[in-house]
Each structure stands twice: as C-alpha cells, then as structure tokens.
Amino acid sequence: MDTRGILITKKILDDKELPYWMYREKAELDIDSGWRIFSGTESEEYLNNPQNTVPVSYETVIKLDPDIEINLLAPYGTAFERNTKTKKWEIIEDWNI
C-alpha cells in the first residue's frame, strides 16, 4: 500500500460524513499521493480554511470507507463521485483538474 498522504476534510474525519467526491492531482511533494477527498457538503469558505483539510494514511481512508480502496489505484487526473442512489463509486469521465 502507498505510504503517501491523502488530503481529506474534517467533515469526513471528525464529523463522520460519508465521502462523496474524490480526485487525484499531480502532487508537488513526495509525501503527497495527490488524492483529495470530500463529503460534498463543504462550502467554499470551509475549503478555503486550510485547517479543515488534513493529511491521513491510506489505511485511515479505507477504514472510513472500505469501498474507496479500489479507487486509490487510479492514476493522476482521475475523479470519482458516489452515486447518491446506489452509494457506489463512479468514475467521472468529463472532469478536468
């Protein structure tokens, strides 16, 4: 398993909201996997506060949502969204960073 960190919002980590949106960008630091994970309820103001996003391990993310594990193998530039009806992750084809 990758040992680089994943950025996740505190709405997921602390408030126990379910992750609904994630994407992977090319990271600038070797310790960063490039993954960004959100609940989808974060406001722009919330996201603009760097204290609301924290780095966690792959293991932590998988404990929060075991269905996310397969997504973490995707390359840079990939985005996923959870289907609100089925609760399954779906790749977003027409998304650009």
Contacts in CASP RR format, 6 or more apart in sequence:
PFRMAT RR
TARGET T0000
AUTHOR 0000-0000-0000
METHOD contacts of the structure
MODEL  1
MDTRGILITKKILDDKELPYWMYREKAELDIDSGWRIFSGTESEEYLNNP
QNTVPVSYETVIKLDPDIEINLLAPYGTAFERNTKTKKWEIIEDWNI
1 58 0 8 1.000
1 59 0 8 1.000
2 33 0 8 1.000
2 58 0 8 1.000
2 72 0 8 1.000
3 57 0 8 1.000
3 58 0 8 1.000
4 27 0 8 1.000
4 30 0 8 1.000
4 31 0 8 1.000
4 32 0 8 1.000
4 33 0 8 1.000
4 34 0 8 1.000
5 31 0 8 1.000
5 32 0 8 1.000
5 33 0 8 1.000
5 34 0 8 1.000
5 35 0 8 1.000
5 55 0 8 1.000
5 56 0 8 1.000
5 57 0 8 1.000
5 58 0 8 1.000
6 33 0 8 1.000
6 34 0 8 1.000
6 35 0 8 1.000
6 36 0 8 1.000
6 37 0 8 1.000
6 55 0 8 1.000
6 56 0 8 1.000
6 57 0 8 1.000
6 58 0 8 1.000
6 60 0 8 1.000
6 61 0 8 1.000
6 72 0 8 1.000
7 32 0 8 1.000
7 34 0 8 1.000
7 35 0 8 1.000
7 36 0 8 1.000
7 37 0 8 1.000
7 53 0 8 1.000
7 54 0 8 1.000
7 55 0 8 1.000
8 19 0 8 1.000
8 36 0 8 1.000
8 37 0 8 1.000
8 38 0 8 1.000
8 53 0 8 1.000
8 54 0 8 1.000
8 55 0 8 1.000
8 56 0 8 1.000
8 60 0 8 1.000
8 61 0 8 1.000
8 64 0 8 1.000
9 37 0 8 1.000
9 38 0 8 1.000
9 39 0 8 1.000
9 42 0 8 1.000
9 46 0 8 1.000
9 47 0 8 1.000
9 52 0 8 1.000
9 53 0 8 1.000
9 54 0 8 1.000
10 51 0 8 1.000
10 52 0 8 1.000
10 53 0 8 1.000
10 54 0 8 1.000
11 17 0 8 1.000
11 38 0 8 1.000
11 39 0 8 1.000
11 40 0 8 1.000
11 41 0 8 1.000
11 42 0 8 1.000
11 46 0 8 1.000
11 52 0 8 1.000
12 18 0 8 1.000
12 19 0 8 1.000
12 37 0 8 1.000
12 38 0 8 1.000
12 39 0 8 1.000
12 64 0 8 1.000
13 54 0 8 1.000
13 56 0 8 1.000
13 60 0 8 1.000
13 64 0 8 1.000
15 39 0 8 1.000
17 39 0 8 1.000
17 41 0 8 1.000
18 39 0 8 1.000
18 65 0 8 1.000
18 82 0 8 1.000
19 37 0 8 1.000
19 38 0 8 1.000
19 39 0 8 1.000
19 61 0 8 1.000
19 64 0 8 1.000
19 65 0 8 1.000
19 68 0 8 1.000
19 82 0 8 1.000
20 38 0 8 1.000
20 39 0 8 1.000
20 40 0 8 1.000
20 81 0 8 1.000
20 82 0 8 1.000
20 84 0 8 1.000
21 37 0 8 1.000
21 38 0 8 1.000
21 39 0 8 1.000
21 40 0 8 1.000
21 79 0 8 1.000
21 80 0 8 1.000
21 81 0 8 1.000
21 82 0 8 1.000
22 35 0 8 1.000
22 36 0 8 1.000
22 37 0 8 1.000
22 38 0 8 1.000
22 68 0 8 1.000
22 71 0 8 1.000
22 79 0 8 1.000
22 80 0 8 1.000
22 81 0 8 1.000
23 35 0 8 1.000
23 36 0 8 1.000
23 77 0 8 1.000
23 78 0 8 1.000
23 79 0 8 1.000
23 80 0 8 1.000
23 95 0 8 1.000
23 97 0 8 1.000
24 33 0 8 1.000
24 34 0 8 1.000
24 35 0 8 1.000
24 36 0 8 1.000
24 74 0 8 1.000
24 75 0 8 1.000
24 76 0 8 1.000
24 77 0 8 1.000
24 78 0 8 1.000
24 79 0 8 1.000
25 34 0 8 1.000
25 36 0 8 1.000
25 76 0 8 1.000
25 77 0 8 1.000
25 97 0 8 1.000
26 34 0 8 1.000
26 76 0 8 1.000
26 77 0 8 1.000
27 33 0 8 1.000
27 34 0 8 1.000
31 55 0 8 1.000
32 55 0 8 1.000
33 58 0 8 1.000
33 72 0 8 1.000
34 76 0 8 1.000
35 61 0 8 1.000
35 72 0 8 1.000
36 53 0 8 1.000
37 61 0 8 1.000
37 68 0 8 1.000
38 47 0 8 1.000
42 52 0 8 1.000
46 52 0 8 1.000
47 53 0 8 1.000
58 72 0 8 1.000
61 68 0 8 1.000
61 72 0 8 1.000
62 68 0 8 1.000
62 69 0 8 1.000
62 72 0 8 1.000
67 87 0 8 1.000
67 88 0 8 1.000
67 89 0 8 1.000
68 89 0 8 1.000
70 89 0 8 1.000
71 78 0 8 1.000
71 80 0 8 1.000
71 89 0 8 1.000
74 80 0 8 1.000
74 91 0 8 1.000
77 97 0 8 1.000
78 91 0 8 1.000
79 91 0 8 1.000
79 92 0 8 1.000
79 95 0 8 1.000
80 89 0 8 1.000
80 90 0 8 1.000
80 91 0 8 1.000
80 92 0 8 1.000
81 89 0 8 1.000
81 90 0 8 1.000
81 92 0 8 1.000
82 88 0 8 1.000
82 89 0 8 1.000
82 90 0 8 1.000
83 89 0 8 1.000
83 90 0 8 1.000
END
